[in-house]
Amino acid sequence: MIRKYKRTDIDTLVDIWYKGSLQSHSFIQPNYWRSQLSEMKEKYIPMSETYVKTHQSRVIGFISMLDNYLAALFVDVSFQNNGAGRELLHFIQDQREVIELKVYKDNSSALRFYQNNGFVIKEELIDEHTDMPEFLMEWNKN
């Protein structure tokens, strides 16, 4: 089931985000992700339009949007590769005409996931926080 996030979900979402970030971004120092924990909890998730995917009432993933920008899509590492991420993404795609996101160039599994779900690379950039190359990607309903 997918539902709007509740404030009581926040610690679970931050934990999923943190563990997922460490796993999928091994090319970035773990200290960077640790330094972002409080901002994720107090600023980024609360200011976003966020939905959670549950399995047997347990939150196993989430997607966060800022208007048409996909700010976060994370699935609990123990539930990955079972369709939860695709389900969350399709849930949002049904609500939007256009979606943009940024993905690190070295995050090949996420890059492949987004390309397999209709996103195309629009531009290569450098992330201002990590100095790592990233792609700006876009999906259009048409």
C-alpha positions as CSV (number, residue, x, y, z in Angstrom):
1,M,0.0,0.0,0.0
2,I,1.1,3.6,-0.7
3,R,0.0,6.4,1.6
4,K,0.9,9.9,2.5
5,Y,3.7,9.9,5.1
6,K,2.9,10.7,8.7
7,R,5.1,12.6,11.1
8,T,5.5,9.4,13.1
9,D,7.2,7.8,10.1
10,I,10.0,10.3,10.1
11,D,12.6,8.2,12.0
12,T,12.0,5.2,9.8
13,L,12.3,7.3,6.6
14,V,15.6,8.9,7.7
15,D,16.9,5.4,8.6
16,I,15.9,4.0,5.1
17,W,17.5,7.1,3.5
18,Y,20.7,6.9,5.5
19,K,21.3,3.1,4.9
20,G,20.3,3.4,1.3
21,S,22.6,6.3,0.7
22,L,25.6,4.5,2.2
23,Q,24.8,1.4,0.1
24,S,24.2,3.1,-3.2
25,H,26.8,5.9,-2.9
26,S,29.9,4.1,-1.8
27,F,31.9,6.7,-3.8
28,I,31.0,9.4,-1.3
29,Q,32.4,9.5,2.2
30,P,30.0,8.1,4.9
31,N,30.6,11.3,6.9
32,Y,28.8,13.3,4.3
33,W,25.6,11.2,4.8
34,R,25.9,11.4,8.6
35,S,26.2,15.2,8.4
36,Q,22.9,15.3,6.5
37,L,20.8,13.3,9.0
38,S,19.3,16.1,11.0
39,E,18.5,18.2,7.9
40,M,16.7,15.2,6.3
41,K,14.6,14.7,9.5
42,E,13.9,18.4,10.3
43,K,13.9,20.1,6.9
44,Y,13.9,18.0,3.7
45,I,11.3,15.3,4.4
46,P,8.8,17.6,6.2
47,M,9.0,20.2,3.4
48,S,8.4,17.6,0.7
49,E,5.3,15.9,-0.6
50,T,6.2,12.4,0.6
51,Y,4.5,9.1,0.2
52,V,5.5,5.8,1.8
53,K,5.2,2.2,0.6
54,T,4.2,-0.3,3.3
55,H,4.4,-4.0,3.5
56,Q,2.4,-5.7,6.3
57,S,2.0,-2.2,7.9
58,R,5.8,-1.7,8.0
59,V,7.2,1.3,6.0
60,I,9.7,-0.2,3.5
61,G,10.3,2.8,1.2
62,F,9.4,6.4,0.3
63,I,9.3,9.0,-2.4
64,S,9.6,12.7,-1.9
65,M,8.7,15.4,-4.4
66,L,9.2,19.2,-4.5
67,D,6.7,20.2,-7.1
68,N,7.9,18.3,-10.2
69,Y,11.3,17.5,-8.8
70,L,11.9,14.0,-7.4
71,A,14.0,14.8,-4.4
72,A,14.2,11.2,-2.9
73,L,13.3,7.7,-3.7
74,F,14.6,5.1,-1.3
75,V,13.6,1.5,-0.4
76,D,14.8,-0.4,2.7
77,V,17.9,-2.3,1.6
78,S,16.2,-5.6,2.7
79,F,13.2,-5.0,0.3
80,Q,15.1,-3.8,-2.7
81,N,14.7,-5.4,-6.1
82,N,11.1,-6.5,-5.3
83,G,9.2,-3.7,-7.2
84,A,8.7,-1.3,-4.4
85,G,10.7,1.5,-6.0
86,R,9.0,1.0,-9.3
87,E,5.6,1.1,-7.6
88,L,6.4,4.4,-5.8
89,L,7.8,5.9,-9.0
90,H,4.7,4.9,-11.0
91,F,2.4,6.3,-8.3
92,I,4.1,9.7,-8.8
93,Q,4.2,9.4,-12.6
94,D,0.4,9.0,-12.5
95,Q,0.1,12.4,-10.8
96,R,2.6,14.4,-12.9
97,E,3.1,15.4,-16.5
98,V,6.9,16.0,-16.1
99,I,9.4,14.9,-13.5
100,E,13.0,15.9,-13.1
101,L,15.6,14.4,-10.8
102,K,19.4,14.3,-10.3
103,V,21.3,11.1,-10.0
104,Y,25.0,10.6,-9.4
105,K,26.8,9.4,-12.5
106,D,28.6,6.6,-10.5
107,N,25.2,5.3,-9.2
108,S,24.8,2.9,-12.1
109,S,21.9,0.9,-10.6
110,A,19.8,4.1,-10.0
111,L,20.7,5.4,-13.4
112,R,19.6,2.2,-15.1
113,F,16.4,2.1,-13.0
114,Y,15.4,5.6,-14.1
115,Q,16.3,5.0,-17.7
116,N,14.2,1.8,-17.6
117,N,11.3,3.8,-16.3
118,G,11.4,6.4,-19.1
119,F,13.8,9.1,-17.8
120,V,16.3,10.6,-20.2
121,I,19.6,12.4,-19.4
122,K,19.2,16.1,-20.1
123,E,22.5,17.4,-18.8
124,E,25.7,16.4,-16.9
125,L,26.4,18.6,-13.8
126,I,28.6,18.6,-10.7
127,D,26.9,18.3,-7.4
128,E,27.7,21.4,-5.4
129,H,27.8,19.5,-2.0
130,T,30.0,16.5,-3.0
131,D,31.8,17.7,-6.2
132,M,30.7,14.5,-7.8
133,P,29.4,14.3,-11.4
134,E,25.6,13.8,-11.7
135,F,23.0,13.7,-14.4
136,L,19.9,15.9,-14.6
137,M,17.2,13.5,-15.9
138,E,13.7,14.2,-17.1
139,W,10.5,12.1,-17.6
140,N,7.6,13.3,-19.7
141,K,4.2,11.7,-19.7
142,N,3.8,12.3,-23.5
